[in-house]
């Protein structure tokens, strides 16, 4: 803390929580969560409009749908092992509104009170080193990316195998074409000899 005194004498310095900065961080978390869920939903949705079915690029990948479910479950489960009063998003006034799937601040008063009166509890909820929400989301991300790496390896292997099969078929087609061409030439030659005789 760097303080410059305006004049000689007694000055009062008030140190308090920066509720506005903390609120920006909470809003950024809510926005990031909503963006990830919207992306996963968009990539896996199947819609039917006027008899035309449209499927997202990843609609056939059940594991991606499970990622969205796991993310929702992780975000809304209680963080265990905290001695503080804040152990879940609902304690901060954050939740779903009706049937919507986006997170929202449903109770502004609850959130403001938590940020101003219990800032260390809020910090522990999000950042406790062993079991905070950020740690749990990081573990989920590691599991998802690990599964994604395995899926990518499996798909790469499948693509390599398909490319080999296609190359084999193309080679066989070329050989068969040559056999047929040679047979046709031989038949033409035989017919020409017969006509001459």
C-alpha positions in Angstrom: 0.0 0.0 0.0 1.5 3.3 -1.1 0.0 6.4 0.6 1.0 10.0 -0.1 0.0 12.5 2.6 -1.5 15.8 1.4 -0.4 17.7 4.6 1.2 17.2 8.0 -1.4 16.1 10.5 -3.8 13.2 11.2 -5.3 11.4 8.3 -7.9 8.6 8.3 -7.2 5.6 6.1 -10.1 3.2 5.5 -9.3 -0.2 4.2 -12.2 -2.3 3.0 -13.2 -5.0 0.6 -13.4 -4.1 -3.1 -16.9 -5.5 -3.6 -17.1 -4.1 -7.2 -13.9 -6.0 -8.3 -15.1 -9.2 -6.6 -18.5 -8.8 -8.3 -16.7 -8.5 -11.7 -14.9 -11.8 -11.0 -18.2 -13.5 -10.1 -19.9 -12.1 -13.2 -16.9 -13.3 -15.4 -17.3 -16.8 -13.9 -21.1 -16.8 -14.7 -20.4 -15.6 -18.2 -17.7 -18.1 -18.8 -19.9 -21.0 -17.6 -22.8 -19.9 -19.8 -20.5 -19.6 -22.8 -19.1 -23.1 -22.3 -22.6 -24.6 -21.8 -24.0 -22.7 -24.8 -21.2 -24.1 -27.0 -21.6 -27.7 -25.8 -25.4 -27.4 -26.3 -25.0 -25.9 -29.8 -22.6 -28.6 -30.9 -24.7 -31.5 -29.6 -28.3 -30.3 -30.3 -30.6 -32.0 -32.7 -33.5 -29.8 -34.0 -36.5 -30.4 -36.2 -38.0 -27.5 -38.1 -40.6 -28.0 -40.9 -39.7 -31.7 -41.2 -36.0 -31.0 -41.6 -33.7 -32.5 -39.0 -30.5 -30.5 -38.2 -27.8 -32.0 -36.0 -24.9 -30.3 -34.4 -21.4 -31.4 -35.4 -20.9 -33.4 -32.2 -24.5 -34.6 -31.7 -23.5 -38.3 -32.1 -20.8 -38.0 -29.4 -22.5 -39.0 -26.2 -19.4 -38.1 -24.2 -19.7 -34.4 -25.1 -23.2 -34.4 -23.8 -21.9 -36.0 -20.6 -19.4 -33.2 -20.3 -22.2 -30.6 -20.2 -24.1 -32.6 -17.6 -20.9 -33.1 -15.5 -20.2 -29.4 -15.7 -23.6 -28.5 -14.4 -23.4 -31.1 -11.7 -20.0 -29.9 -10.6 -21.0 -26.3 -10.5 -24.2 -26.9 -8.5 -22.9 -29.5 -6.0 -21.7 -28.4 -2.6 -18.0 -27.9 -2.0 -17.2 -30.3 0.8 -14.6 -29.7 3.5 -15.3 -26.0 3.9 -15.9 -24.7 7.4 -17.3 -21.4 6.0 -21.0 -20.6 5.5 -20.7 -20.5 1.7 -20.5 -24.0 0.2 -22.6 -23.7 -3.0 -23.5 -21.2 -5.6 -27.0 -20.9 -4.1 -25.4 -19.4 -1.0 -24.2 -16.6 -3.3 -27.7 -16.1 -4.8 -26.6 -17.7 -8.1 -28.7 -20.3 -9.9 -31.0 -21.1 -12.9 -34.0 -19.0 -13.6 -37.0 -21.2 -14.3 -36.3 -23.7 -17.2 -33.4 -21.6 -18.5 -30.0 -23.3 -18.6 -28.0 -20.2 -18.1 -26.6 -19.2 -14.7 -27.9 -16.0 -13.3 -27.5 -13.9 -10.2 -31.0 -14.5 -8.8 -30.6 -12.7 -5.5 -28.5 -9.5 -5.8 -28.8 -8.8 -2.0 -27.5 -12.2 -1.1 -24.5 -11.9 -3.4 -23.7 -8.3 -2.3 -24.0 -9.4 1.4 -21.7 -12.4 0.9 -19.1 -10.3 -1.0 -19.1 -7.5 1.6 -19.5 -9.4 4.8 -17.9 -12.8 4.0 -15.2 -12.2 1.4 -12.9 -14.8 2.8 -15.7 -17.4 2.7 -16.4 -16.5 -1.0 -12.7 -16.8 -1.7 -12.5 -20.2 0.0 -15.5 -21.4 -1.9 -13.9 -20.6 -5.2 -10.2 -21.0 -4.5 -9.6 -23.4 -1.5 -6.4 -25.2 -2.6 -7.7 -28.8 -2.0 -11.4 -28.6 -2.8 -12.5 -25.2 -4.0 -14.8 -24.9 -7.0 -11.9 -23.8 -9.2 -9.9 -26.9 -8.2 -12.9 -29.2 -8.9 -13.5 -27.6 -12.3 -9.8 -27.9 -13.1 -10.0 -31.7 -12.3 -13.0 -32.0 -14.5 -11.2 -30.2 -17.3 -8.2 -32.6 -16.9 -10.5 -35.6 -17.1 -12.3 -34.2 -20.1 -9.2 -33.3 -22.0 -7.7 -36.7 -21.1 -10.8 -38.4 -22.5 -10.6 -36.1 -25.5 -7.0 -37.1 -26.2 -8.0 -40.7 -26.1 -10.9 -40.0 -28.5 -8.6 -38.1 -30.9 -6.1 -41.0 -30.9 -8.9 -43.5 -31.6 -10.3 -41.3 -34.4 -6.8 -40.8 -35.8 -6.2 -44.5 -35.8 -9.6 -45.1 -37.5 -8.8 -42.5 -40.1 -5.4 -44.1 -40.8 -7.0 -47.5 -41.1 -9.7 -46.1 -43.5 -7.0 -44.4 -45.6 -5.1 -47.7 -45.9 -8.3 -49.5 -46.9 -9.1 -46.9 -49.5 -5.6 -47.1 -50.9 -5.9 -50.9 -51.0 -9.2 -50.7 -52.9 -7.9 -48.1 -55.3 -4.9 -50.4 -56.0 -7.2 -53.4 -56.6 -9.5 -51.3 -58.9 -6.4 -50.2 -60.9 -5.3 -53.8 -61.2 -8.8 -55.0 -62.2 -9.0 -52.2 -64.7 -5.7 -53.3 -66.2 -6.8 -56.9 -66.4 -10.1 -55.9 -68.1 -8.2 -53.6 -70.5 -5.8 -56.4 -71.4 -8.7 -58.9 -71.8 -10.5 -56.4 -74.1 -7.4 -55.9 -76.2 -6.9 -59.6 -76.5 -10.6 -60.2 -77.5 -10.4 -57.4 -80.1 -7.2 -59.0 -81.5 -8.8 -62.4 -81.6 -11.9 -61.0 -83.4 -9.7 -59.3 -85.9 -7.9 -62.6 -86.6 -11.2 -64.4 -87.0 -12.5 -61.9 -89.5 -9.3 -62.2 -91.5 -9.7 -66.0 -91.7 
